[in-house]
Amino acid sequence: MKLQIKYNKTTLREFQKQLTVRKKALPTLKNKEAALRAMVLETRRELEKAKLERDAVEKEIEPWKILWNEFDFSLLKVKEVRISNSKVAGILIPRFEGVKSQRQEFAMTASPDWFSDGLPKLEKLFHALAKHQVMKERLALLEGARKKATQKVNLFEKVQIPSLESAIRQIKRYLEDEDNLSKAAQKLLKSKIQKEELP
């Protein structure tokens, strides 16, 4: 952090104020980073669970692979993927609520028998795929926010606070030296005046 140092009391006060603000904000930033880190770990576990759920559904319908070619996919439509938003450490993240689908009526006599068994499996697959996708998006948002929080903590801890402390020390030393020189000059002047007054 490149600071423009002016060796006066106004700059000193300004730097002290900035330092106080950053030192007060640092614990909050660290807590935010810790909360986001915990949420990232939890979301990774949930994503892994959603992936296993998705894989299980795909494995369950794998034996039907050949039959899906003749399935009429217009019989099932995904109307809505329900997502709610929640705030975690000031970040809006999606929360999967479910999938709303609509089944079309079909004639059982005109369609293969397995269509009635295939619809619930397809709904289950849509649900698993949507949940997995939402969890991936959630993880990406949380990881991005955690990365920014970590960068800000590091910026405060390793750059800004040390720079401000160093600048404050420099200004204080300069002002002390200036004050000492001024006092020394006054003493010299006083002693010179006293010597001149003596006959």
C-alpha positions as CSV (number, residue, x, y, z in Angstrom):
1,M,0.0,0.0,0.0
2,K,1.6,3.2,-1.2
3,L,0.9,6.0,1.2
4,Q,1.5,9.6,0.6
5,I,3.2,10.7,3.8
6,K,3.0,14.4,4.8
7,Y,4.9,15.0,8.0
8,N,2.2,16.9,9.9
9,K,-0.3,16.3,12.7
10,T,-3.3,16.2,10.3
11,T,-1.9,13.3,8.3
12,L,-0.9,11.6,11.5
13,R,-4.5,11.8,12.8
14,E,-5.9,10.7,9.4
15,F,-3.6,7.6,9.4
16,Q,-4.5,6.8,13.0
17,K,-8.2,7.0,12.1
18,Q,-7.7,4.7,9.1
19,L,-5.7,2.2,11.2
20,T,-8.4,2.1,13.9
21,V,-11.1,1.4,11.3
22,R,-9.1,-1.4,9.8
23,K,-8.2,-3.0,13.2
24,K,-11.9,-2.9,14.2
25,A,-13.0,-4.4,10.9
26,L,-10.4,-7.2,10.8
27,P,-12.1,-9.5,13.4
28,T,-15.4,-9.2,11.5
29,L,-13.7,-10.0,8.2
30,K,-12.0,-13.0,9.8
31,N,-15.4,-14.2,11.2
32,K,-16.9,-13.8,7.8
33,E,-14.1,-15.7,6.1
34,A,-14.4,-18.5,8.7
35,A,-18.2,-18.7,8.2
36,L,-17.8,-18.9,4.4
37,R,-15.1,-21.5,4.8
38,A,-17.4,-23.6,6.9
39,M,-20.2,-23.1,4.4
40,V,-18.0,-24.1,1.5
41,L,-17.1,-27.4,3.3
42,E,-20.7,-28.1,4.1
43,T,-21.8,-27.3,0.5
44,R,-19.1,-29.6,-0.9
45,R,-20.5,-32.4,1.2
46,E,-24.0,-31.6,0.1
47,L,-22.8,-31.5,-3.6
48,E,-21.1,-34.9,-3.2
49,K,-24.4,-36.2,-1.7
50,A,-26.4,-34.7,-4.7
51,K,-23.9,-36.2,-7.1
52,L,-24.3,-39.7,-5.5
53,E,-28.1,-39.3,-5.6
54,R,-27.9,-38.3,-9.3
55,D,-25.6,-41.2,-10.1
56,A,-27.9,-43.6,-8.3
57,V,-30.9,-42.5,-10.3
58,E,-28.9,-42.7,-13.5
59,K,-27.8,-46.2,-12.6
60,E,-31.4,-47.1,-11.7
61,I,-32.6,-46.2,-15.2
62,E,-29.6,-47.6,-17.0
63,P,-31.3,-50.9,-17.8
64,W,-34.0,-49.0,-19.5
65,K,-31.6,-47.2,-21.8
66,I,-32.8,-48.9,-25.0
67,L,-36.4,-48.2,-24.1
68,W,-35.9,-44.5,-23.6
69,N,-35.4,-44.1,-27.3
70,E,-39.1,-44.8,-27.9
71,F,-40.3,-42.8,-24.9
72,D,-42.4,-39.7,-25.6
73,F,-40.7,-36.9,-23.6
74,S,-43.5,-34.5,-24.3
75,L,-45.5,-36.5,-21.6
76,L,-43.4,-34.8,-18.9
77,K,-42.5,-31.2,-18.7
78,V,-40.5,-29.4,-16.1
79,K,-42.6,-26.3,-15.2
80,E,-40.3,-24.9,-12.6
81,V,-37.2,-25.5,-10.6
82,R,-38.0,-24.0,-7.2
83,I,-35.2,-22.2,-5.6
84,S,-35.2,-19.9,-2.6
85,N,-32.4,-17.6,-1.7
86,S,-30.8,-17.3,1.7
87,K,-28.1,-15.1,3.1
88,V,-24.9,-16.5,4.5
89,A,-22.3,-14.0,5.7
90,G,-23.9,-11.3,3.5
91,I,-23.9,-13.4,0.4
92,L,-27.2,-14.5,-1.4
93,I,-27.0,-18.2,-2.2
94,P,-29.5,-20.4,-3.8
95,R,-31.3,-23.2,-1.9
96,F,-32.9,-26.0,-3.8
97,E,-36.5,-26.5,-2.9
98,G,-37.7,-29.0,-5.6
99,V,-38.8,-29.5,-9.1
100,K,-42.4,-28.8,-10.2
101,S,-43.3,-31.0,-13.2
102,Q,-46.4,-31.5,-15.2
103,R,-47.5,-34.9,-16.7
104,Q,-49.5,-35.0,-19.8
105,E,-52.3,-37.5,-20.1
106,F,-51.7,-40.4,-22.4
107,A,-53.7,-43.4,-23.5
108,M,-52.4,-46.5,-21.7
109,T,-53.6,-48.7,-24.6
110,A,-51.8,-46.7,-27.2
111,S,-48.5,-46.5,-25.3
112,P,-46.1,-49.2,-24.1
113,D,-46.9,-50.4,-20.5
114,W,-43.6,-49.2,-19.1
115,F,-44.4,-45.5,-19.8
116,S,-46.4,-45.4,-16.5
117,D,-43.3,-46.7,-14.7
118,G,-40.9,-44.5,-16.6
119,L,-42.6,-41.2,-15.7
120,P,-41.8,-41.3,-12.0
121,K,-38.2,-42.4,-12.8
122,L,-37.8,-39.5,-15.2
123,E,-39.2,-37.1,-12.6
124,K,-36.7,-38.5,-10.1
125,L,-33.9,-37.9,-12.6
126,F,-35.0,-34.3,-13.3
127,H,-35.1,-33.7,-9.5
128,A,-31.6,-35.2,-9.0
129,L,-30.1,-33.3,-12.0
130,A,-31.6,-29.9,-10.9
131,K,-30.5,-30.4,-7.3
132,H,-26.9,-31.2,-8.4
133,Q,-26.8,-28.1,-10.7
134,V,-28.1,-25.8,-8.0
135,M,-25.5,-27.2,-5.5
136,K,-22.7,-26.6,-8.1
137,E,-23.9,-22.9,-8.5
138,R,-24.1,-22.5,-4.8
139,L,-20.6,-23.8,-4.2
140,A,-19.2,-21.6,-7.0
141,L,-20.8,-18.5,-5.3
142,L,-19.5,-19.4,-1.8
143,E,-16.0,-20.2,-3.1
144,G,-15.8,-16.9,-4.9
145,A,-17.0,-15.0,-1.8
146,R,-14.6,-16.9,0.5
147,K,-11.7,-16.1,-1.9
148,K,-12.6,-12.4,-1.8
149,A,-12.9,-12.4,2.0
150,T,-9.5,-14.1,2.4
151,Q,-7.9,-11.6,0.0
152,K,-9.4,-8.7,2.1
153,V,-8.2,-10.2,5.4
154,N,-4.7,-10.7,3.9
155,L,-4.7,-7.2,2.5
156,F,-5.6,-5.7,5.9
157,E,-3.3,-8.0,7.9
158,K,-0.2,-8.1,5.6
159,V,-0.4,-4.8,3.7
160,Q,-2.6,-2.0,4.9
161,I,-2.2,-2.3,8.7
162,P,1.6,-2.7,8.7
163,S,1.9,0.2,6.1
164,L,-0.2,2.5,8.3
165,E,1.7,1.6,11.4
166,S,5.0,2.2,9.7
167,A,3.8,5.6,8.3
168,I,2.5,6.6,11.8
169,R,5.9,5.7,13.3
170,Q,7.7,7.8,10.7
171,I,5.5,10.8,11.2
172,K,5.8,10.6,15.0
173,R,9.6,10.4,14.8
174,Y,9.7,13.3,12.4
175,L,7.5,15.4,14.6
176,E,9.4,14.4,17.8
177,D,12.7,15.3,16.0
178,E,11.3,18.6,14.8
179,D,10.0,19.3,18.3
180,N,13.4,18.4,19.9
181,L,15.3,20.6,17.4
182,S,12.9,23.5,18.1
183,K,13.4,23.1,21.8
184,A,17.2,22.9,21.4
185,A,17.2,26.0,19.2
186,Q,15.1,27.9,21.8
187,K,17.6,26.8,24.5
188,L,20.5,28.0,22.4
189,L,18.8,31.3,21.7
190,K,18.0,31.7,25.3
191,S,21.5,31.0,26.5
192,K,22.9,33.3,23.8
193,I,20.6,36.1,24.9
194,Q,21.6,35.5,28.5
195,K,25.3,35.7,27.6
196,E,24.7,39.0,25.7
197,E,22.8,40.5,28.7
198,L,25.7,39.8,31.1
199,P,28.2,42.7,31.2
